[in-house]
Amino acid sequence: MVGLLVSVVLLTSCVSWLVRSIFHNFGPAVHADLEWKVLRGAQELAKVLDLGLALGDEQLVEANFVDYIASEDIVAIVAEGDEGVVAQYGDSPWPTSALFEEPPGRIVETPFHLISWYPSKIEGSVVGRVALIVSKHRLIDAQQHLLHIEHGTIAVGAFTMLIGVLVVSFFSHLVIKRDRWLAEHTDHLEEVVTIRTAELDRRNRGMRLVFDHVNQGFITINLEGTMEPERSAIVDRWFEEVETKTQLQTLFHEAGSHTDAELLELGLEQLREQFMPELILEQLSSQISVNQQVIQTNYIPIYRGAQIHKLLVVLSDITEKLDKERAELDQKETLAVFQHIKKDRVGFIDFLKEARSIISHLEDRENAPVMQKRLVHTLKANAALYGLRSISALCHMVEDNLVHRGGSLTEEDLIELLAGWENAETLIAPLLGTEERSTMEIELDEYRRLRKRVASGANMAEMEAVLRALELEPVQKRLERLGEQARTIAESLGKAGVEIITQGNGVRLDSKTWTPFWSAAIHAVRNAVDHGLEDFNERNSLGKAGAGRIALSCVQHDCEIVVVVEDDGRGIAWEHIRTKAEKLGFVVENTQDLIEVLFADGVSSRTVANNISGRGFGMSALRDAVANLNGRINVESKPGHGTRFLFRFPGAQAVTMNSNLEIKADTAKDIMFDI
């Protein structure tokens, strides 16, 4: 009897200790998670909401609440600007003034909540404060469940102890009646087994309760992909009631992740052959989309002896993490776009119109694959220069797909591009406002000279000619814009300090007609900076001064417009172009043939493509833009001294106006510098 009592006490104590151990390990983890969420959440919200708080824009602030209020842990968010509360979500358990009494970044803990706040700053200046209140209900609920389990375990132990005492006493008094005692003893043994089974079930339910409340999904599969019945409850919520013995690759297929399903099928086949298992498992890990959630998959091997027998699949919802990262990128991109609009609103609007035209052309399935590549390459180049890095990166990814896969844009590529551009339009709209306005820019000096000519009694014919000329866009503005873009590209390539020279020579052109050419001209500028100009050390070793020089000019001469892009860099590697031409099957007999190859699709003087150049489609897009204006291209290049691109447009409609608002039909000036 003493042994029985000791055993029951030990068993009950062990179970109680196990329950407490579970809570001591689980509780601090949940508490730390909640502390991380309230601190990190308040800090990230303070960064995300800085612009909205500075402007006092309730809608902009509330729009950034969306990613956080989806969490059941968050009770309230209070965003306060200089003039009071700008926006609030939920009911705060404390008055607003009390939320910000503690120093920023400190956690205030109450029996039911965790509270923290951070200041929101722009360039070091505080523009508001954001407080986050997180509920401790998950920790409290888990503690209550485990407490119930512990009390139940003690009760069962006491009951078992009582039964044991009664059984031993009863058996002692009926020792003479052995047969009856044995029968009754068997009955009691079955009862004890039932009780202990029930106790074990209760323990398993407690463990299951903890297991099913974690934010990760756990599935065990064999090497055929068949899932075992035991899995986290969250898996059924993600994939909507998974049937027994379903294959994981089938689950991925039904969720729409066909590529991941095919890769898993292929990987399992190689694992069954035990072929390079570590490499296969690393390649299998990926991200899949399920019901607007992004799930990260990781595969952990379960060995039997030296060979993999099964796989533990760990599924983690990283949607919130990706949304936060995307929100941070959107904020940086918003600031970059805002700066570009503030600096050159007209230029940004021209880019926007041309980009929309490119997107419209990409939607046309009749475009040849090579035309699609040119359009994507042009959109990538200009988007990067106007702060839309996400569009530029998306175009670069699509270019990679086109190069590796060949052929034309797939439906998936097009959907991603259209979705990315729609997001960009959403970002741009509130910053740009109503850009579709009929406006005309005129310099203050031009306006004053115009008034002076009117006051001096200029005849109506002259004034009408001047006014018509002022309706056209000064080429100088376009050249200066290209120059700024050249400077930005040079800095990104570590070639800061490039000298930019621009000369518009008073030429004015129709903006609508010439915008496609100016958009494509960036490819010549990018090549001049990336391919042409040497880095500082190389120039120094060659005895060249400075970081390099880019000259952009335009003249009107004999009813011909000539646009020039030139650099003082290394010159074109004609032999490299000739070699590429021969590999691609071009017939090269003279210099003009080499120039045509230079502007052909897929030809680049760079051996490896980067985000700046190297695809071989930018110059072909520029060639088409020139051809659309009935123009022609001349190229002059001397090794070690630089390259000059001359774009000639005979019969182009243009006006040249000098500083005195005098219109000249024939103007000619020297090119910037000799090659």
HUSULQUI-V310496 format. One record per run of one state. SS is the DSSP state (alpha for helix, beta for strand, coil for the rest). FROM is the first residue (numbers start at 0). TO is the last residue. Records with the same first field share a line. If there is no record, write none. Layout:
# HUSULQUI-V310496
SS->FROM-TO / FROM-TO
This chain:
# HUSULQUI-V310496
coil->0-0 / 48-48 / 55-56 / 63-64 / 69-72 / 81-82 / 89-94 / 99-106 / 109-111 / 122-123 / 135-135 / 173-176 / 211-214 / 222-224 / 231-231 / 239-245 / 254-256 / 272-275 / 284-284 / 290-291 / 304-305 / 317-317 / 343-343 / 363-367 / 385-387 / 405-409 / 432-442 / 455-458 / 471-471 / 492-497 / 503-505 / 509-509 / 532-534 / 541-547 / 557-558 / 567-572 / 583-589 / 598-616 / 628-630 / 638-640 / 650-653 / 657-661 / 664-674
alpha->1-47 / 49-54 / 57-62 / 65-68 / 95-98 / 136-172 / 177-210 / 232-238 / 247-253 / 257-271 / 276-283 / 318-342 / 344-362 / 368-384 / 388-404 / 410-431 / 443-454 / 459-470 / 474-491 / 510-531 / 535-540 / 573-582 / 590-597 / 617-627
beta->73-80 / 83-88 / 107-108 / 112-121 / 124-134 / 215-221 / 225-230 / 246-246 / 285-289 / 292-303 / 306-316 / 472-473 / 498-502 / 506-508 / 548-556 / 559-566 / 631-637 / 641-649 / 654-656 / 662-663
